[in-house]
Amino acid sequence: MNLDTYRDVGDNVEGRLEYVDDPVVLVVDDSPTVRKIVQLTLQRERIHVVTAGDGLSALAAVADEQPDLILLDIMLPRMDGYNICQVVRRNTAFRDMPIIMLSGKDGLFDKMRGKLAGSTEYITKPFDSAELVQAVKRHLDSAVVRERAAQRAMLRQQRMRRHF
């Protein structure tokens, strides 16, 4: 096994190794069912998924995992999705990260509020799996995301070499 092709996803996942080239998506939703459905859907597309069930855990995951994209519910415990989006957008390291709001709120006001908070796109629940995958892939294909993934892979490979 060539360890250069894997990356360490950290102690919070028991040191498990994953493929370096897989994009990372953070799924933030207070519903374990929604998190699991989205996780299984994206994993079939070779997308590594990190999940969080509340706003503060989401911000910690952004800092720790540095995902390529965030799927973000609005109604969350400890901090709502609008505030999370604004905090992420204020940080220059994550300013260009795609954030897709994934919410049961389907009113025009809610969609505009998401856009004003800095969301890249807004998908209403219940969502179609094909629509979700298409939106995620469209945003993961951007040059900014590819550059972030390359930098993350290089840093984690360096970290792996230090451990072995």
C-alpha positions as CSV (number, residue, x, y, z in Angstrom):
1,M,0.0,0.0,0.0
2,N,1.4,3.4,-1.0
3,L,0.7,5.8,1.9
4,D,1.2,8.8,-0.4
5,T,-2.2,8.2,-2.0
6,Y,-4.0,8.4,1.4
7,R,-4.7,11.1,3.8
8,D,-5.2,11.1,7.6
9,V,-8.6,12.6,8.4
10,G,-7.7,13.2,12.0
11,D,-8.1,11.8,15.5
12,N,-11.8,12.6,15.6
13,V,-12.3,9.8,13.1
14,E,-10.0,7.4,14.9
15,G,-7.1,8.0,12.5
16,R,-8.9,6.4,9.6
17,L,-7.2,6.8,6.2
18,E,-9.1,8.0,3.2
19,Y,-8.2,8.7,-0.4
20,V,-6.3,12.0,-0.9
21,D,-8.1,12.9,-4.1
22,D,-11.7,12.6,-2.8
23,P,-13.4,16.0,-2.3
24,V,-14.6,16.7,1.2
25,V,-18.2,18.0,1.8
26,L,-19.4,19.1,5.3
27,V,-23.1,18.2,5.8
28,V,-24.7,20.3,8.6
29,D,-28.2,19.3,9.7
30,D,-29.8,18.6,13.0
31,S,-31.6,15.5,11.6
32,P,-29.5,12.4,11.8
33,T,-31.7,10.9,9.0
34,V,-31.0,13.8,6.6
35,R,-27.2,13.6,7.4
36,K,-27.2,9.9,6.7
37,I,-29.1,10.1,3.4
38,V,-26.9,12.9,2.1
39,Q,-23.8,11.1,3.3
40,L,-24.7,7.8,1.5
41,T,-25.8,9.7,-1.6
42,L,-22.5,11.6,-1.9
43,Q,-20.3,8.7,-0.9
44,R,-21.6,6.8,-3.9
45,E,-20.0,9.6,-6.0
46,R,-16.6,9.2,-4.2
47,I,-17.1,12.3,-2.1
48,H,-15.8,12.2,1.4
49,V,-18.5,13.4,3.9
50,V,-18.0,15.0,7.3
51,T,-21.1,15.7,9.3
52,A,-22.2,18.1,12.1
53,G,-25.5,18.3,13.9
54,D,-25.3,21.8,15.2
55,G,-23.9,25.2,14.4
56,L,-20.9,25.3,16.7
57,S,-19.8,21.8,15.7
58,A,-20.1,22.9,12.1
59,L,-17.7,25.8,12.6
60,A,-15.2,23.5,14.4
61,A,-15.5,21.0,11.4
62,V,-14.8,23.9,8.9
63,A,-11.6,24.7,10.8
64,D,-10.5,21.1,11.3
65,E,-11.5,19.5,8.1
66,Q,-11.3,22.5,5.7
67,P,-14.0,21.0,3.4
68,D,-14.4,21.9,-0.3
69,L,-18.1,22.6,0.1
70,I,-20.7,23.0,2.9
71,L,-24.3,21.7,2.7
72,L,-26.0,23.7,5.4
73,D,-29.4,23.5,7.0
74,I,-30.9,26.8,8.3
75,M,-32.7,25.7,11.5
76,L,-29.9,24.4,13.8
77,P,-29.3,24.2,17.5
78,R,-26.6,26.5,19.0
79,M,-26.3,28.7,15.8
80,D,-28.5,28.9,12.8
81,G,-27.3,28.4,9.2
82,Y,-27.5,32.1,8.3
83,N,-25.0,33.0,11.0
84,I,-22.7,30.1,10.2
85,C,-22.7,31.2,6.6
86,Q,-21.8,34.8,7.6
87,V,-19.0,33.6,9.9
88,V,-17.5,31.4,7.2
89,R,-17.7,34.3,4.6
90,R,-15.8,36.6,7.0
91,N,-12.8,34.3,7.2
92,T,-10.5,35.0,4.2
93,A,-9.4,31.3,4.2
94,F,-12.9,30.1,3.5
95,R,-14.5,33.1,1.8
96,D,-14.7,31.4,-1.6
97,M,-15.9,28.0,-0.3
98,P,-19.3,27.0,-1.9
99,I,-22.1,26.9,0.6
100,I,-25.3,25.3,-0.4
101,M,-28.3,25.9,1.9
102,L,-30.3,22.8,2.2
103,S,-33.5,23.7,4.0
104,G,-37.2,23.0,4.5
105,K,-37.9,26.7,4.3
106,D,-39.0,27.4,0.7
107,G,-40.2,31.0,0.8
108,L,-38.7,33.8,-1.3
109,F,-37.7,35.6,1.9
110,D,-35.8,32.6,3.2
111,K,-33.9,32.2,-0.1
112,M,-33.1,35.9,-0.2
113,R,-31.9,35.8,3.4
114,G,-29.6,32.9,2.5
115,K,-28.2,34.8,-0.5
116,L,-27.6,37.8,1.7
117,A,-25.8,35.7,4.3
118,G,-23.5,34.4,1.5
119,S,-24.9,31.1,0.3
120,T,-23.9,30.0,-3.2
121,E,-27.1,28.1,-3.8
122,Y,-30.3,27.1,-2.1
123,I,-32.0,23.7,-2.3
124,T,-35.3,23.0,-0.7
125,K,-36.1,19.9,1.3
126,P,-37.4,17.4,0.4
127,F,-34.7,17.3,-2.3
128,D,-34.1,15.0,-5.2
129,S,-30.9,13.0,-4.8
130,A,-29.9,13.6,-8.5
131,E,-30.5,17.4,-8.1
132,L,-28.3,17.4,-4.9
133,V,-25.5,15.5,-6.6
134,Q,-25.6,17.7,-9.7
135,A,-25.4,20.9,-7.6
136,V,-22.5,19.5,-5.4
137,K,-20.5,18.3,-8.5
138,R,-21.1,21.7,-10.2
139,H,-19.6,23.6,-7.3
140,L,-16.8,21.0,-6.7
141,D,-15.7,21.4,-10.2
142,S,-14.7,25.1,-9.7
143,A,-11.0,26.1,-10.0
144,V,-11.0,27.5,-6.4
145,V,-12.2,24.1,-5.0
146,R,-9.7,22.2,-7.0
147,E,-6.9,24.4,-5.7
148,R,-8.1,24.1,-2.1
149,A,-8.2,20.3,-2.5
150,A,-4.7,20.2,-3.9
151,Q,-3.3,22.3,-1.1
152,R,-5.1,20.2,1.5
153,A,-3.8,16.9,0.0
154,M,-0.2,18.3,-0.1
155,L,-0.4,19.3,3.6
156,R,-1.8,16.1,4.7
157,Q,0.7,14.0,2.7
158,Q,3.5,16.0,4.4
159,R,1.9,15.2,7.8
160,M,1.7,11.5,6.9
161,R,5.3,11.4,5.9
162,R,6.3,12.8,9.3
163,H,4.3,10.0,11.1
164,F,5.8,7.2,9.1
